[in-house]
Each structure stands twice: as structure tokens, then as C-alpha cells.
Amino acid sequence: MPHTVALLAAASGEQGPGSTLRIVLLASLVGAVLLAWLLLRGYRNNDDND
């Protein structure tokens, strides 16, 4: 049993591409929100453009 705990502890230290994927996912979400904001801002009707 102690060998299993040591093996799991060593394996949990290696994250792999997890942090990189989190950064890419966060950046894509922020980009999607900014794109939606810019597009919706262009379609807003202010009644000033008659």
C-alpha cells in the first residue's frame, strides 16, 4: 500500500498540458466575449443615425 501512495503522489506532480489548456481555454472565452461585444455594439440602435 505505501508504494501505491508514493506512485500516486509522483503522478499527481506531473500536470502535463493541463495549465496550457486552461490558459488557451480562458483566452478563447475572453476573445469570444470581446467579439460578441464588438458585434453587438455595431448592431445597437441609438436613433441618432437618421
For each residue, the residues with C-beta under 8 A, 3 or more apart:
1: 4 5
2: 5 6
3: 6 7
4: 1 7 8
5: 1 2 8 9
6: 2 3 9 10
7: 3 4 10 11
8: 4 5 11 12
9: 5 6 12 13
10: 6 7 13 14
11: 7 8 14
12: 8 9
13: 9 10
14: 10 11
15: 18 19
16:
17: 20 21
18: 15 21 22
19: 15 22 23
20: 17 23 24
21: 17 18 24 25
22: 18 19 25 26
23: 19 20 26 27
24: 20 21 27 28
25: 21 22 28 29
26: 22 23 29 30
27: 23 24 30 31
28: 24 25 31 32
29: 25 26 32 33
30: 26 27 33 34
31: 27 28 34 35
32: 28 29 35 36
33: 29 30 36 37
34: 30 31 37 38
35: 31 32 38 39
36: 32 33 39 40
37: 33 34 40 41
38: 34 35 41 42
39: 35 36 42 43
40: 36 37 43 44
41: 37 38 44
42: 38 39
43: 39 40
44: 40 41
45:
46: 49
47: 50
48:
49: 46
50: 47
